[in-house]
């Protein structure tokens, strides 16, 4: 069995304190006697155009029998000061600010009470002066995911599972974000139904679980969170079989 995971830094395991969920999924599937599973992970961005062609090429190249596509609202929910600086003053200024921001965070976080206070206050003060900007609009993200759906639906021998990220960060639960996310996932679920894809509802999956129990940082899951995702995706794949 070959499975293609079209995911992000979480599925790549860059921030977890344990094995990432695709590896946990592989281990669990191979627990069945005589089963060999190969999982190929590829980064997918709903911000970039031509995502559909990319998904199709990756799936055909991997000769996958199953594909798992992560659906994230992060690109239109989270706002970044450096992107706003880039829009106002150009790419060079944006890169300069991002480098400065990263250096400031590492230089003040966990460096004593005074610097820790500065680290907490600066992210609140600077955006008020400059503003924030997301990677893309909800409409753009929706359109790019729908393009990916159409491409994957052309692969008749590939079972597709869609995982809707729960969005447990503060950014996903403030201002207009909850309403935007609700509309986004409603559109995604309708499109999934139209293409006969399997659906894993991340919001439902993590309902009632404290954020600190499953998150390694504001945007990435810890080992427990990865375990929950792996079990849910395995169940969806088994339903597809």
N, C-alpha and C positions, 0 to 999 in steps of 0.2 A: 504494500500500500504506500502510495506517495501522496503527501499533502503539502500544498503550498499555502504559506501564511503570508498574507499581504498586510503588514502591520506597521509598527512604529518602534520607538526606543524601548517600550515596555516588552514587546514580543522579542526584541533583540536581547533583552536581559541586561541592559546597561545600568540599571539602578536598583535592582532587587538584591536582597541579601541571600538569595537562594537561586535555585534553577528557575529559568523563565517558563511561563506556562506552555509554550510549544514543546519544550523538552519534557516537562511533566506529562503532557498529553502523549508524547511518543512512548514514554516509559509505561504508562497505563495501558495503552493499546497493545503494546508488545507483551503484556502480561498474559494475553490469551495464547495458548499453545499454538505453535506453528505460524505465528504472526510476526512479520517483519515490517517495520514502518520507517519510512524516510520522510523527514520534514525539512522543507526548504523555506527559509524566511527571507522575505524581500520587503524593503521599505516601500510604503505607498503614501503619497501625499495627495490629499484631495484639493490642494491649492494649485498645483501645477496642471496645466491643460494636457490633453492627450493621455489621461490616465487609463482610458479604456483600452487603447492599443497596447499600453504598457502591461496591463493585467493579462491580456490575451497572450502576449509574447511570453510572459513569465510562466503562465500555466502550460502553454504548449511546450516550452523549453524544458520544464520540469517533468513533463508527461504525467501530470498529477491526476489522481482520481478524485481528489477532494481539494477544495480551496476555502480558506477562512479569511474573510475580509473584515477588518476592524473599521467601525464607523465612529468617528470622533467629531464632537462639536467644538473641540479646542481651537481650531483655526479661526472660528468666528466669534468665540466667547472670550478668549484670553486677549488682553490688550497689552501692547509693548511700547514703552517710551521710545526705544531706539528706532522702531518703525515710523513713529510719528516724526522723529528728528530727520529720518531719511526722507520722508515725504516733504518736509518743510525746507530742508537744506541740502538734500542730495545723498547719494549712496555713501560717499566718502565720510560725510558727517555722521551718518547712521552707524557705519562700522566703527568709527572713532568712539561714539557714545557707548555702543555695546561693549567695546573693550574696556572703556572706563568703568562702566556699570559692573561688569564681571569682576574687575580688579577691586572695586570698592567693596563689593559684597564679601569677597574672600579676605579682604584686609580689615574688616570691621566685625564680622560675625564670629562670636565666640572669643573675642579679644578683650574682655573686661566689660564692666558695667557701662562705662561711658560710651565705648564703641558699639556695644550691643544696642544701646538706646538709639544711637545714630543710625544703625543698620535698620531698626524698626521704623524710624521716623522718615528717613529719606525716601523709601519707596512710596510713602503716602504724600509727601510734600512735593517732590519733583513732578509727578504726573499732573498735579493741580496746576502747575505753571506751564507745562508743555503739552500735556494730554497723552493719551494712549491710542494705539491703533491695532486692530487685529490683523492677522495674516490675510484674511479674505472675508467676503460677506457670506451670510447664510445661503443666499441664492447661488453664489459661485460654488460653494462646497457641495450643495445639493446637486447641482447640475453635473459636477465632476464625478460624484458618486454614481449618479444615474447612468452616466456614460460607461463607468466601470461595470455596472449591472448588465447593461446591454451587451457588452463585450463578453462577459463571463457566461451569459445565457446562450451564446453561440457555441459554447463548448458542451455539447450534449452529453458527453461521458463524464463530466466533472460535477460532483455534488458540491453545492456552494452553501456555506454557513456564514451568516452575517452576525457580527457581535456588536451591539450598540453600547458604546462606552458609557458607564454610569455618570461620569462627570461629578466627582466628589470634591473638586477644588472649590475654594471660595468664589473664584471667578464665575463658576458655572451656576452659582446660586444667589447671585446678587443682581440688582437692577432688572433689566429686560431679559437677561440671559435665560431664566427658567422658561419664559414664554417662547423665546426663540428656539430653545432646545426642544420644547414640546412639539412645536410645529415641524421642526426638522425631522425628529424621529417618527412623527406621524407620516410624513412624506416618505421616509425611508422604508417604513414598515409596509406601506401601501405598495411601493415599488417592489419590495421583496416578495409580497404575496403575488403580484402580477407575474413575476418571473419564477415562482414556485421555489424560492430559496428558503432554507431554514433560518430561523430568527432566534437569537438569544438576546433577551432584554436585560441589559446590564443594570438598569435602574431597579428592576424587580429582583434581580439576582442579589444585589447588595442592599436591598431594603432592610432596615432594622439593624444594620451592622455599623458600628461606630467607625468613622473615617480613620481615626488614629490606629485602629486595630488592623487595617488592611493597606494603609498607605505608607510608603517609604519616605515620601516628600509630598508637597502639594499636588503633584501631577502624576506620580508613578506608584505602582503597587509594590508591596513587600511580598515576602514568601507566602504568607497566608492568602493574600489577594490573588496571587498567581495560581495557587492551588484551586481556589474557587472558580476561576476562569477556566482552567484546564478541565475540571470535571463537567462544567456546563457545556463546553465545546464538544467534549467526548460524547456526552449524551445526545447532542444535536446530530453529530456524525452518525451515531448508532441508529438514530431515527431515520436517517437518510438511506441507510444500508438496506 
